[in-house]
Amino acid sequence: MLSTSQSRMLSTKRYLVTRVLSAALLTCAFGAGCTGPASKTAATENAQLVSALQDQLAAYLRTRGAKEHLSSLSLAVSYGEGRPTIAVTSGTTTFGGSTKVTPASLYQIGSNTKAFTAVAVLRLEARGKLSIDAPIGKYLPQYPAYAKLTLRQVLNMTSGLESYDNLPSWETSYASNPMAYVTADALIRKIYPQVKFAPPGSQYHYSNTGYLIAQEVVAKLSDSRSFAAEIARIVRSVGLKHTFYTSHLYPPGVARNVVAGYYEQADPGLKPLRGRDVSGYSLSWAQGAGSIVSTPADLVAWARALYAGTTLLPAKQKSELMSLISMKTAKPLAEPTATDPSGFGLGVVKRYDPKVGTFWFYQGETLGFRASHLYFPDSGLVVAVFANSRPVEAESHMPQLFAQLYPTIERYAPKN
């Protein structure tokens, strides 16, 4: 997120690949909920885990809340192996929020939305509606300058396209009317017809524009002719109860459960929004690139279905989802290593870390929220953590918190 786009909704490449592990295992406190049955032993271990996490997170909120303009944290932990998902929350009214935060409270999950968009595309491929390696011009002739790009390239960030929300003009426009609705086509055309991009496939470059292009393809080729309807169908197929997509504003029944979210970045054009609760503003700027709201428990369930499940996608499409390119070289990457530690799939990231091994994750950000998930394939551990502010990176001290939380979570992991 050295760019405006990545500093708002997604992490910078550096943040994404070296700090997201820290920022992701981080949050919960003061109230807890568990889903699913548990044995007496598991219930005791869950209670001890919650208590330990509460102590650590209470300290974080006490020392970092004001500096990060942070008043709400929410965490879910799932070990699998028959253990229930643990959901723990913490919230205050320090920065204007008035509703008690619970495990059912909703947060914007930012670019975690991208995996939903990728799945929507891959489901259409599985039905023979498209090929991710066919030229986009076959599906969207209204963008002839991009006709030779492929869906694979826009989904794995090798299209070379600029991200529309990197533009100062976008910042100024949004800040002047944050309740406005802007279509996906209008956002794409903020950079179209950009043609002086790097040769497609030659480098990794994070871009939200590609995901709006993918969104437009889904809307055109799906039976419903609606991207929102396709996302809702995916949500239902996984059994998620607290996950919602919008292309603009959430309906009142959803909006009232979204916690306050505070913008603290320093983008010049967005300066009028600094310090404000931006949770009620339009998400039309994000759409298929990042406008879902959810709970940590739902995101944990989504991650498990995405990486470990067998029903969300057929084998061929799941393999495509998880096929990596190096975020250093843009070349195919079989597995992350110590020398090439991060690979980007189709809306998912895989990372190698010498201390914890290899794991899948994503860090999503919007103007007022941070949301991360991690899945550790060797152990089956899944963690999701949400925070209701987006401070400047220098003020985000969640990596330090992770150093305390991860050993605690590991201590209560099922023993083989």
C-alpha positions in Angstrom: 0.0 0.0 0.0 2.6 2.4 -0.9 -0.1 3.6 -3.3 -3.3 5.4 -2.2 -5.3 2.3 -3.2 -3.4 -0.1 -1.1 -3.2 2.2 1.9 -6.9 2.4 2.0 -8.5 -0.9 1.2 -5.7 -3.4 0.8 -2.3 -3.6 2.3 0.8 -2.4 0.6 2.8 -5.3 -0.9 5.2 -5.0 2.1 2.4 -4.8 4.6 0.5 -7.6 2.9 3.4 -10.0 2.8 5.4 -9.2 6.0 2.9 -7.7 8.5 -0.4 -9.2 7.8 0.3 -12.4 9.8 0.8 -10.1 12.8 -2.2 -8.0 12.1 -4.4 -10.9 11.6 -4.2 -13.0 14.7 -4.9 -10.1 16.8 -8.2 -9.3 18.3 -10.9 -10.0 20.8 -11.9 -9.2 24.4 -14.5 -8.6 27.1 -17.3 -10.6 25.6 -17.2 -14.0 23.9 -19.4 -16.4 21.9 -18.8 -20.0 20.7 -20.6 -21.8 18.0 -21.2 -25.5 17.9 -21.2 -28.2 20.5 -18.1 -28.8 22.7 -17.0 -31.5 25.1 -16.4 -30.6 28.8 -12.7 -30.5 28.2 -13.0 -28.4 25.1 -15.3 -26.0 26.9 -12.8 -25.6 29.7 -10.0 -25.0 27.2 -12.2 -22.5 25.3 -12.9 -20.6 28.5 -9.2 -20.5 29.4 -8.3 -19.3 25.9 -10.9 -16.5 26.0 -9.6 -15.4 29.4 -6.0 -15.3 28.2 -6.9 -13.4 25.0 -9.0 -10.9 27.0 -6.1 -10.0 29.2 -3.8 -9.4 26.2 -6.4 -7.5 24.2 -7.5 -5.3 27.1 -3.9 -4.2 27.4 -3.7 -3.4 23.7 -6.9 -1.4 23.7 -5.8 0.5 26.8 -2.5 1.5 25.3 -3.2 1.7 21.6 -6.9 2.6 21.3 -6.5 6.4 21.3 -3.4 6.3 19.1 -5.1 4.1 16.5 -8.5 5.8 16.9 -9.6 2.2 17.7 -12.7 1.4 19.7 -13.7 -2.0 18.6 -11.9 -5.4 18.0 -13.4 -8.7 17.0 -11.7 -12.1 16.7 -12.7 -15.7 15.7 -10.5 -18.8 16.2 -11.3 -22.2 14.7 -9.1 -25.2 15.3 -11.3 -27.6 13.5 -11.1 -31.2 14.8 -14.6 -30.9 16.4 -13.7 -27.8 18.4 -16.3 -25.0 18.2 -15.4 -21.6 16.7 -14.6 -19.1 19.4 -15.7 -15.5 18.8 -14.6 -12.8 21.1 -15.2 -9.0 20.9 -14.2 -5.8 22.5 -15.9 -2.4 22.2 -16.1 1.0 23.8 -18.0 4.2 23.0 -14.9 6.3 23.1 -15.1 7.5 19.5 -18.8 7.8 19.1 -20.1 4.3 18.7 -23.1 3.7 20.9 -24.1 0.1 20.2 -22.5 -2.7 22.2 -20.2 -4.8 20.0 -21.1 -8.5 19.9 -19.8 -11.5 17.9 -22.7 -10.7 15.4 -21.5 -7.1 14.9 -20.6 -6.4 11.3 -17.3 -5.0 9.9 -16.3 -4.1 6.4 -13.9 -6.8 5.3 -12.3 -4.9 2.4 -10.3 -6.9 -0.1 -11.3 -10.2 1.5 -14.1 -9.6 -0.9 -11.8 -10.4 -3.8 -11.9 -14.2 -3.1 -15.7 -14.1 -3.4 -15.4 -12.3 -6.8 -12.8 -14.9 -8.0 -15.1 -17.8 -6.9 -18.0 -16.2 -8.8 -15.8 -16.1 -12.0 -14.5 -19.7 -11.5 -18.0 -21.0 -11.0 -19.0 -19.6 -14.3 -16.0 -21.2 -15.9 -17.0 -24.5 -14.3 -20.3 -24.2 -16.1 -18.7 -23.5 -19.4 -19.7 -19.9 -19.5 -16.2 -18.5 -19.8 -12.5 -19.3 -19.7 -10.2 -17.4 -17.4 -7.5 -17.5 -20.1 -9.7 -16.1 -22.9 -9.2 -12.5 -23.9 -11.5 -10.1 -22.0 -12.6 -8.6 -25.3 -14.6 -11.7 -25.9 -16.8 -10.8 -22.9 -16.5 -7.0 -22.5 -16.1 -5.4 -26.0 -16.8 -2.0 -24.5 -13.1 -1.8 -23.3 -11.2 -2.5 -26.6 -7.9 -1.1 -25.1 -8.0 -4.0 -22.7 -9.3 -6.6 -25.1 -6.2 -8.9 -24.9 -6.1 -9.0 -21.1 -7.4 -12.2 -19.5 -9.4 -12.8 -16.4 -6.5 -14.8 -14.9 -4.3 -11.7 -15.3 -6.8 -9.3 -13.7 -7.5 -11.7 -10.8 -3.8 -12.5 -10.0 -2.7 -8.8 -10.3 -0.5 -9.2 -13.4 -2.7 -7.2 -15.8 -0.6 -4.1 -15.3 -3.7 -1.9 -14.9 -3.5 1.1 -12.5 -6.0 1.1 -9.6 -8.7 3.8 -10.1 -8.5 4.7 -6.4 -4.9 5.6 -6.7 -5.9 8.7 -8.6 -6.0 12.1 -6.7 -9.2 12.9 -8.7 -10.9 9.9 -7.2 -10.0 11.0 -3.7 -11.3 14.5 -4.2 -14.5 13.2 -5.8 -15.2 10.8 -3.0 -14.5 13.2 -0.2 -16.8 15.8 -1.8 -19.8 13.4 -1.8 -19.1 10.2 0.1 -22.8 9.1 -0.2 -22.8 9.2 -4.0 -23.3 6.0 -6.1 -20.8 5.4 -8.8 -21.1 2.5 -11.2 -18.3 -0.1 -11.8 -18.1 1.1 -15.4 -17.6 4.7 -14.3 -14.8 3.6 -11.9 -13.1 1.5 -14.6 -13.3 4.5 -17.0 -11.4 6.7 -14.5 -8.3 5.0 -15.9 -9.5 3.8 -19.2 -8.1 3.7 -21.8 -4.8 3.3 -20.0 -2.6 1.5 -22.5 0.9 2.3 -21.3 0.8 -0.4 -18.6 3.5 -3.0 -18.1 3.1 -6.0 -20.5 0.4 -8.2 -19.1 1.9 -11.0 -17.0 5.3 -9.3 -16.6 4.9 -7.9 -13.1 2.8 -8.0 -10.0 0.9 -4.7 -9.5 -2.0 -4.5 -7.1 -5.1 -3.1 -8.8 -8.8 -2.9 -7.8 -9.7 -2.1 -11.4 -9.2 -5.6 -12.5 -11.7 -6.9 -9.9 -14.3 -4.5 -11.2 -13.7 -5.8 -14.7 -14.2 -9.3 -13.3 -17.4 -8.1 -11.6 -18.7 -6.8 -14.9 -18.0 -10.2 -16.6 -19.9 -12.0 -13.9 -22.8 -9.6 -14.2 -22.9 -10.1 -18.0 -22.6 -13.9 -18.1 -24.4 -15.2 -15.1 -28.0 -16.4 -15.4 -29.1 -13.7 -12.9 -27.3 -10.9 -14.8 -26.5 -9.6 -11.4 -23.1 -9.7 -9.6 -24.8 -9.1 -6.2 -27.1 -12.1 -6.8 -24.1 -14.3 -7.6 -22.3 -13.3 -4.4 -25.5 -13.9 -2.4 -25.7 -17.4 -4.0 -22.1 -18.1 -2.9 -22.7 -16.8 0.6 -25.7 -19.2 0.9 -23.8 -22.1 -0.4 -21.3 -21.8 2.4 -24.0 -21.3 5.0 -22.8 -17.8 6.0 -25.5 -16.0 8.1 -23.9 -12.6 8.7 -22.2 -11.8 5.4 -23.6 -9.2 3.0 -22.5 -7.5 -0.3 -23.6 -4.2 -1.6 -22.7 -2.0 -4.6 -23.7 1.2 -2.7 -25.4 1.4 0.7 -26.5 -1.4 3.0 -30.2 -1.7 3.8 -31.2 -0.5 7.3 -31.4 -4.0 8.8 -27.8 -4.6 7.9 -26.5 -1.1 8.4 -27.6 -0.9 12.0 -25.3 -3.9 12.8 -22.2 -2.3 11.3 -19.9 -0.9 13.9 -18.5 2.6 13.6 -15.3 2.7 11.5 -12.8 5.6 11.6 -10.6 7.0 8.8 -7.1 8.1 10.0 -5.0 7.9 6.9 -3.3 10.9 5.4 -4.3 10.8 1.7 -4.5 14.5 0.7 -7.7 14.3 -1.2 -9.5 12.5 1.6 -8.3 14.9 4.3 -12.0 16.1 5.0 -12.8 12.5 6.2 -10.0 12.2 8.7 -11.3 11.3 12.2 -14.8 10.7 10.9 -17.0 7.6 11.3 -17.1 6.5 7.7 -19.1 3.3 8.2 -22.3 4.7 6.7 -20.7 6.1 3.5 -21.2 4.6 0.1 -19.2 1.5 -0.7 -19.8 1.9 -4.5 -16.1 2.8 -4.7 -15.2 -0.7 -3.7 -17.9 -3.1 -5.0 -16.4 -6.4 -6.2 -13.0 -5.3 -5.0 -14.0 -4.8 -1.4 -17.5 -4.0 -0.2 -18.6 -7.0 1.8 -19.4 -6.8 5.5 -19.2 -9.8 7.7 -18.3 -11.2 11.1 -15.0 -12.9 12.1 -16.9 -16.2 12.6 -18.3 -16.1 9.1 -15.0 -15.2 7.6 -13.4 -18.2 9.4 -16.1 -20.4 7.9 -15.5 -18.9 4.5 -11.8 -19.5 4.7 -12.2 -23.1 5.7 -14.6 -23.7 2.8 -12.3 -21.8 0.4 -9.1 -23.6 1.2 -10.0 -26.9 2.8 -13.5 -27.6 1.5 -14.5 -29.7 -1.5 -17.9 -28.3 -2.5 -17.3 -24.6 -3.2 -15.4 -25.2 -6.5 -14.7 -28.2 -8.7 -11.1 -29.5 -8.5 -10.0 -27.8 -11.7 -11.2 -24.4 -10.6 -10.0 -24.8 -7.0 -6.5 -25.5 -8.5 -6.7 -22.3 -10.5 -7.8 -20.3 -7.5 -4.7 -21.5 -5.6 -2.2 -21.4 -8.5 0.4 -18.8 -7.4 2.5 -16.2 -9.1 5.5 -14.7 -7.3 4.8 -11.3 -5.9 8.5 -10.5 -6.6 8.8 -11.8 -10.2 5.2 -12.4 -11.4 6.4 -15.9 -12.5 4.6 -19.1 -11.5 5.4 -20.1 -8.0 4.9 -23.7 -6.8 5.3 -22.9 -3.1 6.5 -19.8 -1.2 10.0 -20.2 0.1 12.4 -18.3 2.3 13.9 -16.5 -0.8 10.5 -16.0 -2.5 8.1 -15.9 0.4 4.8 -14.6 -1.0 2.6 -15.8 -3.8 -0.7 -14.4 -5.2 -3.4 -16.6 -6.4 -6.9 -15.5 -7.6 -7.9 -13.3 -4.8 -5.8 -15.2 -2.2 -2.3 -15.0 -0.9 0.1 -17.7 0.4 3.0 -16.8 2.6 6.0 -18.6 4.0 7.3 -17.4 7.4 10.2 -19.2 9.1 8.6 -19.0 12.5 5.1 -20.4 11.6 5.6 -22.1 8.3 3.3 -21.7 5.3 -0.2 -20.3 5.5 -2.9 -18.7 3.3 -4.2 -15.3 4.2 -5.6 -12.0 3.2 -5.5 -8.5 4.7 -8.4 -6.3 3.6 -8.9 -2.6 4.4 -11.4 0.0 3.6 -11.4 3.7 4.7 -12.3 2.8 8.3 -11.7 -0.9 8.8 -9.0 -3.6 8.8 -9.9 -7.3 8.4 -7.6 -10.3 8.1 -7.9 -14.0 7.9 -5.3 -16.8 8.1 -5.5 -20.5 7.3 -2.7 -22.8 8.4 -3.0 -26.0 6.2 -0.8 -28.1 8.4 -2.8 -27.7 11.5 -6.2 -26.6 10.2 -6.1 -23.5 12.4 -8.2 -20.6 11.0 -8.1 -17.1 12.5 -10.0 -13.9 11.5 -9.5 -10.5 13.2 -11.2 -7.2 12.6 -10.5 -3.7 13.7 -12.7 -0.6 13.3 -10.1 2.0 12.2 -7.5 2.5 9.5 -4.6 4.5 11.0 -1.5 5.5 9.2 0.7 2.4 9.0 3.2 3.7 11.5 0.5 3.8 14.1 -0.7 0.2 13.5 1.1 -1.8 16.2 -0.8 -5.0 15.7 2.3 -6.9 14.7 3.6 -6.5 18.3 0.3 -7.8 19.6 0.6 -10.9 17.4 3.8 -11.9 19.1 1.7 -12.3 22.3 -1.4 -13.8 20.8 -0.1 -16.5 18.6 1.6 -18.5 21.4 -1.6 -18.3 23.4 -3.7 -19.6 20.5 -1.1 -22.4 19.9 -1.1 -23.3 23.6 -4.8 -24.3 23.4 -4.6 -26.1 20.0 -5.8 -29.7 19.9 -3.1 -32.2 20.9 -2.5 -35.0 18.4 
